[in-house]
Amino acid sequence: MTKSKKVFLNGKYIAADKANVSVMDRGFLFGDGIYEVIPVYQGNLFRFDSHLERLENSLNLTRIENPYSREQWREIMLPLIDSSKDQYIYFQVTRGAAEKRDHAFPAGVKPTVFMMCNDIAPFNGKEDGVKAISLIDNRWSACNIKAIALLGNILLRQQAVEHDCAEAILVREGYVTEGSASNVFAVIDGILITPPKNNFILAGITRDVILELAAANNIPFAEDVISLDALKTASEIWFASSTREILPVIELDGLPVANGKVGQLWHRMNELLQAYKTSYAASEK
Ligand SMILES: Cc1ncc(COP(=O)(O)O)c(C=O)c1O
């Protein structure tokens, strides 16, 4: 039998199969909580402060108390990490367990904190590109909160999978917002474009890194709206997220993206990203 992995729950490190949360927890009853995911490359927490800033933002917007300082968060993460591998820290904070099920915030409740560390599974076929499907973005209009309530995203991703696609490109009133668990980039007329940050997308940390790398390497880019019609003329389309990095799309809604091959700019940006990850990890040592 394999040993159960260690997780962190409410102040204690404990075997995952012994970690229990109350059925009255508002995360369980309402999806009343928020989360973060931080890649850990060979033991180095990637862009720790950016992730913590986004966590603080999610907690402020949901008015859930932040139980720890940034340095305390970091201290909690370290014992879970195996620095011989590429992993990611997943952690969530729910509003806590109340006595009664009532939509309004309960008084005097302590947030529930859960954290685990998993290996980053290599995404097979990344170099070959993936298929995508465009779907109506029917989620709520507070997508800037990294909420654990992901039913909208789950149903959309499942539709994509059932159409033999890796990811969905979500479209609100004719304009691209993001993927079901990623941000979207397109190359249109030689310019790398991604939709601007607003309440209809989650501001991805990978998205920020890609834009910084574009700026530093004279790659023309813009944060601008992309209509679905414009997307269909793109020479390249990518998804971006912490665990999948940059994923090239070679087919959209059953039609090839440009010539149906992974584009040149993807290769360049992927090289820049890999080099950035390596130099970032070295600078943290
Ligand atoms: C809806 C959504 N948008 C964008 C992203 C990308 O964010 P990041 O690059 O920080 O992983 C994610 C990641 O999980 C996501 O769930």
The ligand as an ORCA input file, in Angstrom:
! r2SCAN-3c Opt
* xyz 0 1
  C     -10.364     30.498    -15.081
  C      -8.882     30.612    -15.109
  N      -8.307     31.583    -15.833
  C      -6.966     31.715    -15.906
  C      -6.126     30.847    -15.232
  C      -4.638     31.000    -15.340
  O      -4.063     31.491    -14.158
  P      -2.554     31.137    -13.747
  O      -1.707     31.531    -14.912
  O      -2.281     31.985    -12.574
  O      -2.494     29.676    -13.491
  C      -6.683     29.829    -14.452
  C      -5.816     28.898    -13.707
  O      -6.261     28.015    -13.030
  C      -8.091     29.711    -14.376
  O      -8.672     28.747    -13.632
*
